[in-house]
Amino acid sequence: MRPADLYAIKNLGKMKKFLIKNFSVSSLRKLQKLAQTFIKVIPIGLDLNILGMIYGTDKVVWHAYTKHYMTHLKRFKYKRINLLEIGVGGYDDPNSGGNSLRMWKKYFPFGKIFSLDIYDKSSLQENRIKIFKGSQVDKDFLYKVTDEIGGIDIIIDDGSHINEHVIDTFKLLFPKLKDRGIYVIEDMQTSYWEDYGGDSKDLNNPKTMMNYFKSLTDSLNNQEFVISNYKQNYFDKKIVSMHFYHNMTFIYKANNDEKSNMVVNNQK
């Protein structure tokens, strides 16, 4: 990361504290609307931290996700990509949410942004943003969505955060991700919360999302397994790197065909 980027991230926290301390909620909303109006005339996306603040997404307001997104997604910025985000936000209010979708639309000026939610959020659609209504664990629905979108470059799970849902959604959608694409899971703190199916007492519980994704790190090294007649599974073949941060994970997809320098056909 460039020194300028580190400086910007460091000062983002100071900016947030300054705004919260010196402006009322209503004043902040007015500033936000003014900024959103202003950047409509700017054809190219700004720094993702700044866009996150302007659009009011929790990816920067309550979390520190945007700095990681810039690290991993910058190679897609000026490409004609398809991005699918699970979860629109705003709960059951049909006119609330979509903050991050508008941020992505601005950041990826040539991209198409898609999302899905269990509530009807169609009123939030606009040019280059399309929203589907349905469950993130409904296989038939998900396959209809992915068939309509076509190839997907980036998938972001910011949906229910229920451990079982996150795992099942990954199993269904990771195969639909294009090679050289990235799959992201947000808000993984629920891996430790019982009301979301998490577990803080047994940190080896295989039903939590954290342990599920940690187990997939072995897929990276499947060429080193010493197991007679070992058959690679899909994740062995297609996961090439995994990056864990506080409450989020990035999973890179491509052909995991790097050979062992000691093991041949899983035999020494």
Secondary structure, DSSP 8 states (H G I E B T S, - for coil): --HHHHHHHHHHHHHHHHHHHHS-HHHHHHHHHHHHHHHTT--S---HHHHHHHHT-HHHHTS--HHHHHHHHGGGTTS--EEEEE--SSTT-TTS--HHHHHHHHHSTT-EEEEEESS--GGG-BTTEEEEES-TT-HHHHHHHHHHH-SEEEEEE-S---HHHHHHHHHHHGGGEEEEEEEEE--GGGGG-GGGT--SS-TT-TTSHHHHHHHGGGGGGGGG---TT----HHHHHEEEEEEETTEEEEEES------SS-BTTB-
